[in-house]
């Protein structure tokens, strides 16, 4: 691995994020090792990361307006807005400064749309945050940013509080415990070799490894134009230690798989000459709405077949 002192700050903190995420999500290495064993890729670096996603809380000094400063500073551009009314979420995606970097998808919980009891509970944890924590960072220091993503911004929650939030907003419960932990990274299926570059084939491959897929809305979520197709694993359960040492199995992170089809106007371009600019860009509210449920109990507690 390249010495971090010689890397760009963006590379440094993206690598820190991915290393810690992969260490806690066994499906990542299981998929990568199987792709290597089958000769599809030679290593993790050959798997194109379509996008990474983060979850935040829409409260003063946090949320998207705070979080996005990190990526905007490193050349990302703010793109489309998505609203998830039923889940009480807002989101934006950000295009990278150059094609070798992943897209970024950042969502936030619209806390003021929750019940008064849930609002009080969340604000009890965040009320001591009186300034934007990102403003205190040296945004040109990749190590500092990488560490920030994993530092606690509020105290460890009580198990009872987690369970209370879980009943009203599973998203809220996930964030109150996991904070800015990387929610998922995404394998760009379109960039893989034949036999693995269609989502049906890739899903079969993933399931052959004993990895469960999110079935909300079907295993493959398809955009209205049919050009963005997405699947995801079900979040892996991990033992969480709460305030006072209480323990409980909760949803961790997961892996997503995306297939971006070629735009109609580029249909005549030979496959070997296709680049990301020729494929469907952005995201789709309907798809993302169902992908969110990869950490929800409707999926994590579904009996294994």
C-alpha positions as a Markdown table, in Angstrom:
| # | Residue | x | y | z |
|---|---|---|---|---|
| 1 | Unk | 0.0 | 0.0 | 0.0 |
| 2 | Unk | 1.2 | 3.5 | -0.8 |
| 3 | Unk | 2.6 | 5.5 | 2.1 |
| 4 | Unk | -0.1 | 7.8 | 3.3 |
| 5 | Unk | 2.3 | 10.7 | 3.6 |
| 6 | Unk | 2.7 | 10.6 | -0.2 |
| 7 | Unk | -1.1 | 10.3 | -0.9 |
| 8 | Unk | -3.6 | 13.0 | -1.5 |
| 9 | Unk | -5.7 | 13.8 | 1.6 |
| 10 | Unk | -8.8 | 12.5 | -0.2 |
| 11 | Unk | -7.1 | 9.2 | -0.9 |
| 12 | Unk | -6.0 | 9.0 | 2.7 |
| 13 | Unk | -9.4 | 9.4 | 4.4 |
| 14 | Unk | -11.2 | 7.3 | 1.8 |
| 15 | Unk | -8.8 | 4.5 | 2.5 |
| 16 | Unk | -9.2 | 4.8 | 6.2 |
| 17 | Unk | -12.9 | 4.7 | 5.8 |
| 18 | Unk | -12.8 | 1.6 | 3.6 |
| 19 | Unk | -10.3 | -0.3 | 5.7 |
| 20 | Unk | -12.3 | 0.1 | 8.9 |
| 21 | Unk | -15.6 | -0.7 | 7.1 |
| 22 | Unk | -14.2 | -3.8 | 5.4 |
| 23 | Unk | -12.8 | -5.0 | 8.7 |
| 24 | Unk | -16.3 | -5.0 | 10.3 |
| 25 | Unk | -18.4 | -6.2 | 7.3 |
| 26 | Unk | -17.3 | -9.7 | 6.4 |
| 27 | Unk | -19.3 | -9.7 | 3.2 |
| 28 | Unk | -16.8 | -7.3 | 1.7 |
| 29 | Unk | -13.8 | -9.6 | 1.9 |
| 30 | Unk | -15.9 | -12.7 | 1.1 |
| 31 | Unk | -17.0 | -11.1 | -2.2 |
| 32 | Unk | -13.5 | -9.8 | -3.1 |
| 33 | Unk | -11.8 | -13.1 | -2.3 |
| 34 | Unk | -14.3 | -15.0 | -4.4 |
| 35 | Unk | -13.9 | -12.7 | -7.3 |
| 36 | Unk | -10.1 | -13.1 | -7.1 |
| 37 | Unk | -10.4 | -16.9 | -6.8 |
| 38 | Unk | -12.6 | -17.0 | -10.0 |
| 39 | Unk | -10.1 | -14.8 | -11.9 |
| 40 | Unk | -12.6 | -11.9 | -12.2 |
| 41 | Unk | -10.2 | -9.4 | -10.6 |
| 42 | Unk | -6.7 | -9.6 | -9.2 |
| 43 | Unk | -7.4 | -7.5 | -6.1 |
| 44 | Unk | -9.7 | -5.1 | -4.3 |
| 45 | Unk | -8.2 | -2.2 | -6.2 |
| 46 | Unk | -9.7 | -3.5 | -9.4 |
| 47 | Unk | -13.2 | -3.4 | -8.1 |
| 48 | Unk | -14.7 | 0.0 | -9.1 |
| 49 | Unk | -16.5 | 1.6 | -6.2 |
| 50 | Unk | -19.7 | 3.1 | -7.7 |
| 51 | Unk | -20.5 | 5.1 | -4.6 |
| 52 | Unk | -20.3 | 5.3 | -0.8 |
| 53 | Unk | -23.1 | 6.4 | 1.5 |
| 54 | Unk | -23.4 | 8.1 | 4.8 |
| 55 | Unk | -26.3 | 8.7 | 7.2 |
| 56 | Unk | -26.6 | 11.9 | 9.4 |
| 57 | Unk | -29.0 | 13.6 | 11.8 |
| 58 | Unk | -30.7 | 16.8 | 10.7 |
| 59 | Unk | -30.1 | 18.8 | 13.9 |
| 60 | Unk | -28.2 | 22.2 | 14.4 |
| 61 | Unk | -24.5 | 22.0 | 13.5 |
| 62 | Unk | -24.8 | 18.5 | 12.0 |
| 63 | Unk | -26.6 | 16.9 | 9.0 |
| 64 | Unk | -25.8 | 17.4 | 5.3 |
| 65 | Unk | -24.9 | 21.1 | 5.6 |
| 66 | Unk | -22.0 | 20.1 | 7.9 |
| 67 | Unk | -21.0 | 16.8 | 6.4 |
| 68 | Unk | -20.8 | 18.0 | 2.8 |
| 69 | Unk | -18.1 | 20.5 | 3.6 |
| 70 | Unk | -15.6 | 17.7 | 3.7 |
| 71 | Unk | -16.3 | 16.5 | 0.2 |
| 72 | Unk | -16.9 | 19.9 | -1.3 |
| 73 | Unk | -13.5 | 20.9 | -0.1 |
| 74 | Unk | -12.0 | 18.0 | -2.0 |
| 75 | Unk | -13.6 | 18.9 | -5.3 |
| 76 | Unk | -16.9 | 17.0 | -5.1 |
| 77 | Unk | -19.9 | 18.8 | -6.7 |
| 78 | Unk | -23.4 | 18.8 | -5.1 |
| 79 | Unk | -25.9 | 17.3 | -7.4 |
| 80 | Unk | -29.5 | 16.2 | -7.1 |
| 81 | Unk | -31.8 | 16.3 | -4.1 |
| 82 | Unk | -34.0 | 13.3 | -3.0 |
| 83 | Unk | -36.8 | 13.4 | -0.5 |
| 84 | Unk | -38.1 | 10.3 | 1.3 |
| 85 | Unk | -41.3 | 11.5 | 2.9 |
| 86 | Unk | -42.4 | 8.2 | 4.5 |
| 87 | Unk | -38.9 | 7.6 | 6.0 |
| 88 | Unk | -38.6 | 11.3 | 6.9 |
| 89 | Unk | -35.3 | 11.6 | 5.1 |
| 90 | Unk | -33.6 | 14.1 | 2.8 |
| 91 | Unk | -30.5 | 13.3 | 0.7 |
| 92 | Unk | -28.1 | 14.6 | -1.9 |
| 93 | Unk | -25.5 | 13.0 | -4.1 |
| 94 | Unk | -22.1 | 14.4 | -5.0 |
| 95 | Unk | -20.1 | 13.8 | -8.1 |
| 96 | Unk | -16.4 | 13.1 | -7.7 |
| 97 | Unk | -13.5 | 15.5 | -8.8 |
| 98 | Unk | -12.3 | 12.8 | -11.2 |
| 99 | Unk | -13.6 | 9.4 | -12.4 |
| 100 | Unk | -11.4 | 7.2 | -10.2 |
| 101 | Unk | -13.2 | 8.4 | -7.1 |
| 102 | Unk | -16.6 | 7.1 | -6.0 |
| 103 | Unk | -19.8 | 9.1 | -6.0 |
| 104 | Unk | -21.0 | 10.1 | -2.5 |
| 105 | Unk | -24.6 | 9.8 | -1.3 |
| 106 | Unk | -25.4 | 11.6 | 2.0 |
| 107 | Unk | -28.8 | 11.4 | 3.7 |
| 108 | Unk | -30.1 | 13.0 | 6.8 |
| 109 | Unk | -33.0 | 12.3 | 9.2 |
| 110 | Unk | -35.5 | 15.1 | 9.3 |
| 111 | Unk | -35.6 | 15.1 | 13.1 |
| 112 | Unk | -38.3 | 17.8 | 13.3 |
| 113 | Unk | -40.7 | 15.5 | 11.5 |
| 114 | Unk | -40.5 | 12.8 | 14.2 |
| 115 | Unk | -42.7 | 12.6 | 17.3 |
| 116 | Unk | -42.0 | 15.1 | 20.1 |
| 117 | Unk | -40.7 | 12.2 | 22.2 |
| 118 | Unk | -38.2 | 11.0 | 19.6 |
| 119 | Unk | -37.1 | 14.6 | 19.0 |
| 120 | Unk | -36.4 | 15.1 | 22.7 |
| 121 | Unk | -34.5 | 11.8 | 22.8 |
| 122 | Unk | -32.3 | 12.7 | 19.9 |
| 123 | Unk | -31.7 | 16.2 | 21.0 |
| 124 | Unk | -30.7 | 15.0 | 24.4 |
| 125 | Unk | -27.7 | 13.4 | 22.7 |
| 126 | Unk | -26.9 | 16.2 | 20.3 |
| 127 | Unk | -27.6 | 19.3 | 22.4 |
| 128 | Unk | -24.0 | 19.7 | 23.6 |
| 129 | Unk | -22.9 | 20.1 | 20.0 |
| 130 | Unk | -22.9 | 23.9 | 19.8 |
| 131 | Unk | -20.6 | 24.4 | 16.9 |
| 132 | Unk | -20.1 | 22.6 | 13.6 |
| 133 | Unk | -17.4 | 20.0 | 14.3 |
| 134 | Unk | -16.3 | 20.0 | 10.7 |
| 135 | Unk | -15.2 | 23.6 | 11.1 |
| 136 | Unk | -12.6 | 22.6 | 13.6 |
| 137 | Unk | -11.0 | 20.1 | 11.1 |
| 138 | Unk | -8.0 | 20.7 | 8.9 |
| 139 | Unk | -9.6 | 19.6 | 5.7 |
| 140 | Unk | -6.2 | 19.2 | 4.1 |
| 141 | Unk | -5.2 | 16.5 | 6.6 |
| 142 | Unk | -6.5 | 13.1 | 5.4 |
| 143 | Unk | -5.6 | 11.3 | 8.7 |
| 144 | Unk | -7.5 | 13.9 | 10.7 |
| 145 | Unk | -10.6 | 13.5 | 8.5 |
| 146 | Unk | -10.4 | 9.7 | 8.6 |
| 147 | Unk | -10.3 | 9.8 | 12.4 |
| 148 | Unk | -13.2 | 12.2 | 12.5 |
| 149 | Unk | -15.5 | 9.8 | 10.8 |
| 150 | Unk | -15.0 | 7.3 | 13.6 |
| 151 | Unk | -14.9 | 9.6 | 16.6 |
| 152 | Unk | -18.0 | 9.8 | 18.9 |
| 153 | Unk | -19.9 | 13.1 | 18.4 |
| 154 | Unk | -22.2 | 12.3 | 21.3 |
| 155 | Unk | -22.3 | 9.9 | 24.2 |
| 156 | Unk | -22.9 | 6.2 | 23.9 |
| 157 | Unk | -26.6 | 5.7 | 23.7 |
| 158 | Unk | -28.6 | 3.7 | 26.3 |
| 159 | Unk | -30.1 | 0.4 | 25.0 |
| 160 | Unk | -33.6 | 1.6 | 26.0 |
| 161 | Unk | -33.2 | 4.8 | 23.9 |
| 162 | Unk | -32.0 | 2.8 | 20.9 |
| 163 | Unk | -35.0 | 0.5 | 21.2 |
| 164 | Unk | -37.4 | 3.4 | 21.5 |
| 165 | Unk | -36.0 | 5.0 | 18.4 |
| 166 | Unk | -36.0 | 1.7 | 16.6 |
| 167 | Unk | -39.8 | 1.5 | 16.9 |
| 168 | Unk | -40.3 | 4.9 | 15.2 |
| 169 | Unk | -37.4 | 5.3 | 12.9 |
| 170 | Unk | -34.9 | 2.5 | 12.2 |
| 171 | Unk | -32.7 | 5.0 | 10.4 |
| 172 | Unk | -32.6 | 7.1 | 13.6 |
| 173 | Unk | -31.6 | 4.1 | 15.7 |
| 174 | Unk | -28.8 | 3.2 | 13.3 |
| 175 | Unk | -27.3 | 6.7 | 13.4 |
| 176 | Unk | -27.6 | 7.2 | 17.1 |
| 177 | Unk | -25.4 | 4.2 | 17.6 |
| 178 | Unk | -23.2 | 4.1 | 14.5 |
| 179 | Unk | -22.8 | 7.8 | 14.0 |
| 180 | Unk | -20.7 | 8.6 | 10.8 |
| 181 | Unk | -19.6 | 5.0 | 10.3 |
| 182 | Unk | -19.6 | 4.2 | 6.5 |
| 183 | Unk | -23.1 | 2.8 | 5.8 |
| 184 | Unk | -22.1 | 1.0 | 2.6 |
| 185 | Unk | -19.8 | 0.9 | -0.4 |
| 186 | Unk | -20.9 | -0.2 | -3.8 |
| 187 | Unk | -19.5 | -2.7 | -6.3 |
| 188 | Unk | -19.9 | -1.3 | -9.9 |
| 189 | Unk | -21.1 | -4.5 | -11.5 |
| 190 | Unk | -21.1 | -2.8 | -14.9 |
| 191 | Unk | -17.3 | -2.6 | -14.8 |
| 192 | Unk | -16.7 | -6.3 | -14.2 |
| 193 | Unk | -16.0 | -8.9 | -16.9 |
| 194 | Unk | -18.7 | -10.8 | -18.8 |
| 195 | Unk | -20.5 | -13.3 | -16.6 |
| 196 | Unk | -20.5 | -11.0 | -13.7 |
| 197 | Unk | -21.5 | -7.6 | -15.3 |
| 198 | Unk | -25.2 | -8.1 | -15.2 |
| 199 | Unk | -27.0 | -7.8 | -11.8 |
| 200 | Unk | -28.9 | -11.1 | -12.2 |
| 201 | Unk | -25.5 | -13.0 | -12.6 |
| 202 | Unk | -23.8 | -11.0 | -9.9 |
| 203 | Unk | -26.7 | -11.6 | -7.4 |
| 204 | Unk | -26.5 | -15.4 | -8.1 |
| 205 | Unk | -22.8 | -15.2 | -7.4 |
| 206 | Unk | -23.3 | -13.3 | -4.2 |
| 207 | Unk | -26.0 | -15.7 | -2.9 |
| 208 | Unk | -23.7 | -18.7 | -3.8 |
| 209 | Unk | -21.4 | -17.3 | -1.1 |
| 210 | Unk | -24.1 | -17.6 | 1.5 |
| 211 | Unk | -24.7 | -13.8 | 1.6 |
| 212 | Unk | -28.4 | -12.7 | 1.9 |
| 213 | Unk | -29.8 | -10.1 | -0.4 |
| 214 | Unk | -32.3 | -7.3 | 0.5 |
| 215 | Unk | -35.6 | -8.4 | -1.0 |
| 216 | Unk | -37.6 | -5.2 | -0.4 |
| 217 | Unk | -39.2 | -4.4 | -3.7 |
| 218 | Unk | -37.5 | -7.4 | -5.2 |
| 219 | Unk | -33.8 | -8.3 | -5.2 |
| 220 | Unk | -33.2 | -5.9 | -8.1 |
| 221 | Unk | -34.4 | -2.3 | -7.7 |
| 222 | Unk | -34.9 | -0.7 | -11.1 |
| 223 | Unk | -35.2 | 3.0 | -11.9 |
| 224 | Unk | -38.1 | 4.3 | -13.9 |
| 225 | Unk | -36.0 | 4.6 | -17.0 |
| 226 | Unk | -34.7 | 1.1 | -16.5 |
| 227 | Unk | -31.1 | 2.2 | -16.7 |
| 228 | Unk | -30.1 | 2.1 | -13.0 |
| 229 | Unk | -30.3 | -1.3 | -11.4 |
| 230 | Unk | -29.3 | -1.9 | -7.8 |
| 231 | Unk | -29.1 | -4.7 | -5.2 |
| 232 | Unk | -27.7 | -5.0 | -1.8 |
| 233 | Unk | -26.8 | -7.4 | 0.9 |
| 234 | Unk | -28.7 | -7.5 | 4.2 |
| 235 | Unk | -26.8 | -5.7 | 6.9 |
| 236 | Unk | -24.7 | -8.0 | 9.1 |
| 237 | Unk | -25.7 | -8.1 | 12.7 |
| 238 | Unk | -23.1 | -7.3 | 15.3 |
| 239 | Unk | -23.0 | -7.1 | 19.1 |
| 240 | Unk | -23.4 | -3.5 | 20.2 |
| 241 | Unk | -22.3 | -2.4 | 23.7 |
| 242 | Unk | -24.5 | 0.4 | 25.0 |
| 243 | Unk | -24.3 | 2.7 | 28.0 |
| 244 | Unk | -23.8 | 0.8 | 31.3 |
| 245 | Unk | -22.4 | -2.2 | 29.4 |
| 246 | Unk | -25.8 | -3.5 | 28.1 |
| 247 | Unk | -25.5 | -5.5 | 24.9 |
| 248 | Unk | -27.8 | -6.2 | 22.0 |
| 249 | Unk | -27.4 | -7.5 | 18.4 |
| 250 | Unk | -28.0 | -4.6 | 16.0 |
| 251 | Unk | -27.7 | -4.0 | 12.2 |
| 252 | Unk | -24.2 | -2.9 | 11.0 |
| 253 | Unk | -23.3 | -2.0 | 7.5 |
| 254 | Unk | -23.8 | -3.8 | 4.2 |
| 255 | Unk | -22.6 | -3.9 | 0.5 |
| 256 | Unk | -24.5 | -2.6 | -2.5 |
| 257 | Unk | -24.2 | -3.7 | -6.1 |
| 258 | Unk | -25.0 | -1.3 | -9.0 |
| 259 | Unk | -25.4 | -1.8 | -12.7 |
| 260 | Unk | -25.5 | 1.4 | -14.7 |
| 261 | Unk | -26.7 | 0.8 | -18.3 |
| 262 | Unk | -25.5 | 2.6 | -21.4 |
| 263 | Unk | -27.5 | 5.7 | -22.3 |
| 264 | Unk | -29.5 | 5.2 | -25.5 |
| 265 | Unk | -27.5 | 7.8 | -27.4 |
| 266 | Unk | -24.3 | 5.8 | -26.9 |
| 267 | Unk | -25.7 | 2.4 | -27.7 |
| 268 | Unk | -23.5 | 2.0 | -30.8 |
| 269 | Unk | -20.2 | 2.5 | -29.0 |
| 270 | Unk | -18.2 | -0.7 | -28.7 |
| 271 | Unk | -18.1 | -2.2 | -25.2 |
| 272 | Unk | -14.3 | -1.8 | -24.9 |
| 273 | Unk | -14.6 | 1.9 | -25.5 |
| 274 | Unk | -17.4 | 2.6 | -23.0 |
| 275 | Unk | -16.6 | 4.8 | -20.0 |
| 276 | Unk | -18.7 | 6.1 | -17.0 |
| 277 | Unk | -19.7 | 9.1 | -19.0 |
| 278 | Unk | -21.7 | 6.9 | -21.4 |
| 279 | Unk | -23.7 | 5.3 | -18.6 |
| 280 | Unk | -26.7 | 6.3 | -16.6 |
| 281 | Unk | -25.7 | 8.8 | -13.9 |
| 282 | Unk | -27.2 | 9.9 | -10.5 |
| 283 | Unk | -29.6 | 8.0 | -8.3 |
| 284 | Unk | -33.3 | 7.2 | -8.1 |
| 285 | Unk | -35.6 | 7.9 | -5.1 |
| 286 | Unk | -37.5 | 4.6 | -5.5 |
| 287 | Unk | -34.4 | 2.5 | -5.6 |
| 288 | Unk | -32.7 | 4.2 | -2.7 |
| 289 | Unk | -35.9 | 4.0 | -0.6 |
| 290 | Unk | -35.7 | 0.3 | -0.7 |
| 291 | Unk | -31.9 | 0.1 | -0.4 |
| 292 | Unk | -32.2 | 1.9 | 3.0 |
| 293 | Unk | -34.1 | -1.1 | 4.3 |
| 294 | Unk | -30.9 | -3.2 | 4.1 |
| 295 | Unk | -30.4 | -2.3 | 7.8 |
| 296 | Unk | -34.1 | -2.6 | 8.8 |
| 297 | Unk | -35.5 | -5.5 | 10.9 |
| 298 | Unk | -37.9 | -6.5 | 8.1 |
| 299 | Unk | -34.7 | -7.7 | 6.3 |
| 300 | Unk | -32.3 | -8.5 | 9.1 |
| 301 | Unk | -34.8 | -10.6 | 11.0 |
| 302 | Unk | -36.2 | -12.4 | 7.9 |
| 303 | Unk | -35.7 | -16.2 | 8.3 |
| 304 | Unk | -32.8 | -17.6 | 6.3 |
| 305 | Unk | -33.9 | -20.0 | 3.6 |
